[in-house]
């Protein structure tokens, strides 16, 4: 065992490959290997079934909520004319439900970490405000344009979703993916195409809402994968976002709906009528909470682009069932749009399937995938970083450290709590090595260049500082 720069080096063992990289840790993962095509197909179908169950639950809750909205806001039904006011109340109902889950089942719904004030202000608040503005502008546009024109314009949200996915690097740039998304977009336009009057103000409101929709889904996906902020649980994300969303929507509602008119309306004319109205306003908030949690689970598992495609699939299903069951009239142009959209969704699914099959997936002896550092890089709070060509190692107390190597692997001041979390992360990571980076901070060659840096003790992962 050689000691250099305060770090321990271990000679290659029998489990190392020809390049000097350990193939696996037998004590940690058993027979770790790269998944075969058959194993990857099995994993894909298993994930597809789970994802479909979440999508089905989201579809069910969304359908119930849509029926409620149709009944609640239709003049010939209940006729409550203040949708922003209703949505504001639903946000606070969702916050109360999320807080209840965190209080009674903390092991499942209360992550160990919480966002700092700085992170909350820089990351969570923008997502919440963008969501509120998306909802607010969408509702406001319906006061000036028809529902059919709104649906045609709102279909552009798919383009913005893909754009922000590329900007935030949530999806890898692919011309094939762009082509598939554009095909679906064209299909949706034809699917809802109808003769309607163009109104510039309403058009600008809907397009702004669509852009904010793509932006907020990108921010939400990043939050759902951020363990550092403790928002990697959908219920926790709802808990932290809904207060800001409720306040923002409340301000918009007070301006647009005029709360004085709301409480002077016939819906609050008597005590009995007030109780009835409050029940009809709050009860659907439970359905909205279930829908949003399902939505967040889908985004966390598959991402914002597949979630948007699932939303398009829901619209296709709704339009098809409406034509079949209720006899809604579809023009030949609408039917063509439905067919193009279905083909686009099929191509997108095949694109994701081929991407999954062609990828390299390390699995353990039971066929379960082992998460790589690339998958958890954003959420590991800097506990480990893959070594790359040109990286240098320096002791945290060396003068050269801050100047030459800011990419520190482990800091001594992380504390025992962070060290314990690091050990828990170890069980789901592929170990990183430095076979191509074995130089001292001063640039001199080291006799053990190419030797993998590994844990000095079985209980630790990666590179650790010697404690003399």
N, C-alpha and C positions, 0 to 999 in steps of 0.2 A: 504494500500500500504506500503510494507516494503522496507527499503533501506539498502543495504549491499555492502560493498566494492566499493561504488560509482556507483552501477548499480541498476536499479529499477526492482522490482519483482511484478508480477501481479498474483493474485489468479486465479485458474481455473474458467472458465466461463461455461455457459450452452452449449457452442459449443464444449467443451472439451470431449474427449472420456474417457473411463474408466481408461486409463493409465495416464491421465492428459495432453495429447497432444491435442492442438487445431485441430479440424477437418478441418476448413477452416475459411477464413475471409469473411464474407458475403458481406462486402463492396467492396472487391477486386475481387473475382471470382464468386460471386453469389452462386449457388448450386454446389459446387465442390464435386466430388465424383470419385470413381474408376470406370474406364470404364468397361462396361459389354463386354462379348464376341462379341455381335452384334456390339457394338460401336467400338471395336478394329478392327473388320473385315471391318467396314466402313472406319475407318481411314487408314487401310492398303491399301485398294483399291484406296482411294483418293490419297494417297502418291504414289502408284504404277503408277497411270495415269499421275501424274505430272512428276515423274521420267522418265517414258517412253517418254513423250514429249521432255524432255531435251536430252534423249538418241537418239531419232529420229533426233533432230536438229544436235546433234554432229555427228551422222551417216551420215546425208546429207552433212554437211560441209566437213567431212573427205573423203567422196566419191568424191566430187568435187576436193578436193586437191590432192587425189590420181590420178585422171584422168589428172589433170594438171601436176603432176610430171612425169607421164608416157609420156605425150606429150613433156614436157620440156626437159627431159633428154634422151629420146630415140634417137639414132643416125639417125634413118630413119624419125624422126619428126623434131622438132626444134634443138635438139642435143646440148643443152648447158651442158657441161660436168663438171660443178662445183657446186655440190649440197650444199656443206658447205657454199659457198659464197652466194647462194640464201637464205639459212636458216638464215644466219647472217643478211641479209637485212630485212627478214621477222620479226626478233626480234625487230628491230628499228621501223618498221611499226606498230607493235603491241603496242610498247611503245607510239608512237605518238597518236594512236587511244585511248588508255587508258587515256592519258593525256587530250585529247579532251573531253572525257566523264566526267572526273573529273572537267574540267573547266566549261562546259556548264550545267551539271546536278549534281552539288555537293551534293544535298540532297540524291541522289540515289547511287552515285558512289564514293563519297569522305567521308570516315569515319572520325569521329571527331579526332581520334588519328592517330599518325604516329609512325613508329618504331624509337627507339633511335639508335644511332650509334652502341652501344654495341649489342643490339638485332639484328640489321640489319646484323652486321658482324658475329654473332654467329648462327643465325637462317635462315635468308633470303639468304645470300651469299652461304652457303653450298648447299641449295636446288637449286639455280640457276646454280652453277658450276656442280653439279651432273646431272642436266638436260642437260646441254651443252655437258658434256662428254658422256652421254648416246647417244645423237644424233651424236656426232662426231665419236665415236667408231663404231657405227652402220654403218655409211656411209663409214668409212675407211675399215670395214670388207668386204663390197661389192666389194671392189677392188681386193680381193683375193679369195673369195668363190662365189658359185652360189647362186641365189636367193632362190632356194628350200632348200639348206643346211642352209642358213641364217634363213629362216622361221622356220625350225625344231629346231634350236638352240635357237632362240628368244622366242619360246614357253615356255622356262624355266623361263621366267620373272614372270609367274604366281606363281611359287614356291617361288621366291624371294619376291614377293609382300606379300604373306602370311607370310613368315618368318619375314619380317620387321614389318608387322602389329602386330605380336605377340611380337616382341622385344620392340616396342614402345607402346604396350598395346592399340592399336587401335582396336584390335579384341580380344575377350576372347578365350583362348585356348580351342579347342574342337576337339576331335578325329573324330567326325562326319564331321566337316568342313574340316579337313585334308584329310579324305577319299574322300570327294566330289571333292576337289581341285586336288588330285592325279588322280582321275578318268578323270577329264576334261583334265589334262595334258597329260595323256596317249592317250586320244581321239585325241587331237591336233597333237601329234606326228604321229599317224597313218593317220590322215587326210591329212597331208602334206608330208608323207613319200614317198620317191622316191630314185632311185639309184643315188648316188652322190659320189663324191670324198671327203674324209676326209682330211682337211688341218688344221694342228694344230694351226698355227698363227691366221687364220681366226676364228677358233673355240674359242680361248682364247679371241679374241676381242669381239665376240658376247656375250659370257658368262659374260664378264666384263660389257658390256653394259646392259645386263639383270639385273645384280646385282645392278648397279647404277640406273636402272629404278625403281626397288623396293624401293631402298633407297630414291630416290627423290620424289616418290609418297607419302611415309610416311611423309617426311618433309613437302610436300605441303599440305597434309591433316591437319597437326598440325597448319600450318600457316593460313589456311582458317577458323580455329576455334578459332583463337587468336584475340580477340577484343582489347587486350592490345596494340598490335602492329598496329592495324588499318588495318589488312589484311584479315578481315573476309568477305570482298566483293571481288568476283572474279576479277572484273575490277581493283580494287586496288592491288590485288596480282599480276596481269599482269604488272601493272605500276611499282611495286617495283622490280620484278624479271627480267624483260626483259633487262634492261640495262646491268646487270652483265652477263646474258646469251649471249647477243649480243657481248660483249667484249670478253668473253671466246671463243665463236664460231669464232669470227674474228681472234683471235690468231691462233686457229687450222686451219682455212681456209687459212690464210697467209702462214702457214707451208706446209699444204697438197696441196692446190690448186696453190700456188705461184701466188700472185696477179699480179705480173709483166706479167705473161703469160695470166692471165685473161684479162687484159686491152689491151694486144697486139693481142688478138684473133680477128677473123673476126666479132664478135658480137659488137665490138666497133671500127670498121674500118672507119666509117664515122659518120657525125653528125646525119643523118637520121636513120642509123642503131643503133646508140647509144640510141636515143630516143625510138625506138621500143624495144630494149633490156631492157631499164630501165622500160618501161611500163610492159613488160612481167615478169619482176622480182618483181616489187613492188605490182602490182594489186592483185596477189594471197595472199599477206600478209593480206589483209582485210578478205579473207576467213579463213586464218589461225587464225586470231584474234577471229573470231566468233566461230571457232572450239574449241580453247583453253578456251574461256570463258564458253562455254557449258560444256566442260570437267571439269572445276573447279566447276561449279554449281553441277554437278553430284557427284563429290568427296565430296563437302561440305554437300550434302544432304544424301548420302548413304555410303560414304567411298571409300577407294581405292580398296578394294577387289571386291565389286560389280562392280566398274568401270572397273576393269580388266576383269571380267566375261563378261561385256557388250562388251568389245573389242573382246573377243573370239567369242561372238555371231555375231559380225559384220563380222569376218573372215568366219564363217560358212555360213552366208548369201551370202557373196561375192563369195565363192567357189561354192555354190549351184546354184546361178544365172549364174555364168560363164559357168557351165556345161549345164544348161538348155537353156540359151539364145545363148551363143556363141559356144556351142558344145565342150567345153574343156573336155578332156578325164580324167576320174577318174577310178582308178583301184579298184578292190574289197576291197583292203586294205584301200584305201582312203575313200570309201563309209562307211566301217565299222567304221572308225575313226570319220566321220561326225555323225553317229548314236550314238556312245559312247559320243561324246561331247555334243550333244543335250540332251541326258539323264542326263549327269552331270550338265548341266545348269538348267534343270528342277528340279533336286534334290537340287541344291543350292538355287533356288527360294523357294522351299518348306521348306528348312531349315530356311531361313529367315522369311518365313510366320509363321511357328510354333513358332519361337523365339519371333516374334512380338505378336502373340496371347497369348502366355504363360506369357508375361511380365505384370507388374503392371503399368498401365497408368492412372494417375489422369487427369481428364478433368473438364472443367467448365460447366456451365448450357447449353452452346451452343454446347457441344461436342468437343471443341477444347482442345488439350492436353496442360497441364501446365508443363513447363520445370522445372525439378528438379535441385538442386545444382550440382548433379553429372554430369549433361549434360553440365553445364556451368562453372564447377570448374576451367578449364584452362583459361577461358576468363573473369572471373569476377574481375580479378586484385586484388584478396585478400579481396574483400569487405565483404565476408561472408564465413564461413567455418563450415561444420557440426560439432557439438559437439559430442565427442565420449567418451566411458568409460575411466575414468582416466584423462580427461581434467580438467584443473583448470582455473578459471577466475581471472585475476588480473588487477588492475587499471594501465593504461599506465604509470603513474608516480611512481609506486611502485618499490622498489629496487628488489623485487623478480620477477618482470615481465620478464625481459630479461633472467634471469637465469632459471626460472622454467617453463615459459609458452611462448615459442616463437610463438605459434600459435595464435597470437592476432586476434581478430575478427574485430574490427574497431579501426583505429588509429586516434588520435586527430589531427595529422598533415596532414591528407589527404587533407584538404582544402575544401572550399565551392563547388568548381567544382566537386570534387569527390563525395561529399555528394549528389549533384544534380544527378550525374550519378547513384549513389546508389539507389536513389528513382525511377529512371527509370527502374533499374534492378528488383526492387521489384515487379512490375506488372507481371513478368514472372517466379517468383520463388515460391517454396514451402517453407514456413517458417521453420526455424530450431529451435529446442528446446533443453533444457538441463535437461530433466526429470531424466537422469541417471548421471548427473554431477553437483552436487550442493554444492561443498565444497569450502571453502576459500583457498586462496593460501597457508596459513600456515598449511593446512591439517585438521583443526578442523571442526567438524560437524556443519552444519548450520541448524537452526530450520525449515527453509523452504525448506529443501532438497526435490527434486522432483517437485518443483513448476516451471512451464515453464517460461522462460525469454522471454518477448515479448516487443514490441515497447512501449516506454513511451508515445508517442504521435501517433495519427493515421497516420501522414505523414511520420513517420520513420519506418524502417524495422529492425528486429533483436534486437540487444543489443546496447544501446547507453549510453554514459557517462553522468551523471548528470551535469548540468551546474548550479552551485550555484550562 
